Amino acid sequence: MGNMAFNQQVQAFGALWHQLLMLDQKKDFQQKFPNFLKLTTNEISVINIVSENPDIILKSICEKLDLPKSTLTNTINRLEEKEYLFRTITKRDLRSYGLSLTQKGIQAQKEHIEYEKQVFGKILVTLEPGERTELLMLLKKITKNLVVE
């Protein structure tokens, strides 16, 4: 494939990708998911992990997200300030802190799950079953081999 054709594909892919990313800017999405859409990717990830692993310690979250401790601490500080979660002494290791979601954090996680169902559902429903399988295989391949330089 020629360099010019590849560059055009990259440009077309970029335009489509940005359209997908802009979905959450729609007014109806802002109203349906007010707690979730105010969060950064790291904040959403922390809330998700805490909701699925209530007894998790900070060190485990760092490992799961592959984040430096300082970044995780800043993320947790912001989530605490925004009243999405609070630190607790964990029963698993009294020298370490655990995290618990507040009602607002629980609501944000529910919104996150519903948002993904709606958005990913709309994407997948446009495809035939075989196309869905192919899309998922391609995304796995891309994810496995993606290295951003």
N, C-alpha and C positions, 0 to 999 in steps of 0.2 A: 504494500500500500504506500502510496506517495506521501511525502511529508505534509503537503498541502491538505490532502484529504484527511489525514490523521488530525491535523490542527483544527480542521473544521469540525471533526467529530468531538474533539476535546471541547471546543467552544459550544457546540450543541448540547453536549452532556452537562457542561457548566450551567447553561441557561435552564435546563430541565431540573437540575439539582437545586438551584436557587428557588425555582418555583415550588418544589417540594418543601424546602426549608421555610418558605414564607407562609405556609398553610397556617401556622400557629399565630400569625399576625391578624388573621381574619377576626372581625368583630364578634361573631357568634362563638368562636373558639375562646376568645378572651373572656366572654361571659360564662361559658360552660366550665372552664378550667382556670379560674382566677388564682388559685394557690399554686398549682403546678407550673403555669407559664411564667411565673415570676422567678423561677429557680434556674440556676446555672446547671450545666451537665454534671459537674462534680456534686453539687447539692442534691440533685435528683438521684444520683448514684448512691450517695450516702443514705438517703432516706429509704431507697429501695433495699439496700443491704440490711439496714437496721430493721426494717419491717419483716424481712425474711429470716433474720437471725437475731432475735431479741437479746441474746446473751453474748453477742459478739464484742470483742475488745478492739480498741483503736489499732493496735498492731496488726490484727487480722484484716481490718478494713484497708490499711495501707497496702498490705500484700495483695488483697483482691483487686484493688484499683490501680496498683503500681504507682502510687503517689508518694512523694516525700512526706515525712511526718509534718513538716512546717505547712505544706499545702493543705493537708488534711485538717490540721489544727485551725487554720484560717477558715476553711470551709465549715467546720463544726462551730466555730465562734459566730460566723454569720447566721447559721441555722438556729443557733441558740438565741441570738439577738432578734431574729425574725419570729421566734417562738414556734419553730417547727420541731425542735427536740430539746432534750436536756441531758446533761451528764449525770451518771449515777455510778456509785461504787458497785463494781460487779461482784457477784457471789463467786464467780469462777476464779478471780484473782483479786484479792483485796487491795493490792498495790496498783491496780489498773482501773481506768474508767471504762464504763460501758455507756451506751446511749439508749435513751428511750424516746419514742415519738410522743409528741403532744397531740391533742385532738386535731390541731391544724396540720401537723405532720401526717397523721393518719388520713386526713382528708386529701392532702396533696398526693399521697401515694394512691388513693382511690382514683383521683383525677388522672394521674399518670397512667394507670392501667386502662381506664376508660378511653383516654386520649389515644393510646396505642391501638386499642381495639377499633376505634372509629377510623383513624388515619390508615393504619395498616390494612384494616378490613376493606376500606375503599380502594386501596391500591390493589389488593389481591383479587377482589371481586371483579375487577375489569379484565382479568386474565382467565384463560381456560385452565382446568386442573393441571394439564401437562406443562403449560407455560409457568404456572406457579412453582411447580417442582423445579423447572429449569432456572427460574429466577433465584430461588433459594440456593440451588447448587452454585450458580454464578456468584451470588453474594458471599457464600462460604469461601469460594476460591479467591475472590477479591480480598476478603478479610484476612485469610490465611497468608496471602502474599503481599499485603499492603505494607509498604514502608514509605513513610513521608520523609523526604530529605530536606 
